[in-house]
């Protein structure tokens, strides 16, 4: 890979706003070298529907992508069966997953410094008979790693998750000493590698209201979370908790922290999205590659209207660039 970082950008669900968010990037000159991974005919059709003056150029590995206004480089992927905005089609599901596979494989091969993903629609992929719980788990399997961590971030807040896309009734059993140890260790290490934090300060939420209230509102804190945190502290991790989630997310605690670790999806992410929806980025930690994403869904009702806001995508691209540079620097130090 050249010194100029090239990022792969998957266009996501064809019926959603992902394709037009990608096309909006051509509105002005770009610093980042971006390659859109998608069906080129689908992108051309969406640009025509929206009246966007964008020229798409085929991209080949090892070449520099276009960065000038009005131009985008595309790695074409076959199999997009229908292009209609707002209308889901199960026939597109395999194509959507192929775009993710091509991006990740390109990162592993060194063609890309990282990948940024526009939103996909989990429901239609599963309706096509393909088991899919999300980008995070898909990339975990594709990259062959035991554990990954989902973290969302704004300019002032980072929230990582111990469990991700699980029904709420399955969460308590999933919070094991092994999982909590792996997640906290990955979070600590990647805050160092990708964000330059020498000694990360991490706040850890309890599972139950009031962090269990000394066992009166649940015993997971006493039996699993606190003993695990004690062992991790003994290994040098700077962890505070378990704290009640309703007080953890207050300035008193957050002002002196680098990240918060929530036990489940809807414990931590509503707070973060309330603070910075449309300006936040979804980051997958624990992978051998860089992956960021937008903080929103496919927005089928906005698809094809030209009203979709690309703010989160711009943030995801900027963070991916920063992470790719940090990873490259860390790899150089390792080689030296």
Buried (B, 14 or more C-beta within 10 A) or exposed (E): BEEEBBBBBBBBBBBBBBBBBBBBBBEEEBEBBBBBBBBBEBBBBBBEBBEBEBEBEEBEEEBEBBBEEEBBBBBBBEBBBEBBBBEBBBEBBBBBBBBBBBBBBBBBEEBBBBBBBBBBBBEBBBEBEBEBEBBBBBBBEBBEEEBBBBBBBBEEBBBBBBBBBBEEEEBBEBBEBEBBBBBBBBBBBBBBBBBEBEEBBBBBBBBBEBBBEEEEBBBBBBEBBBEBBEEBEEEEBEBBBBBBBEEBBEEEBBEEBBBBBBBBBEBBBBBBBEBBBBBBBBBBBBBEBBBBBBBBBBBBEBBBBBEBBBBBBBBBBBBBBBBBBBBBEBEEEEEE
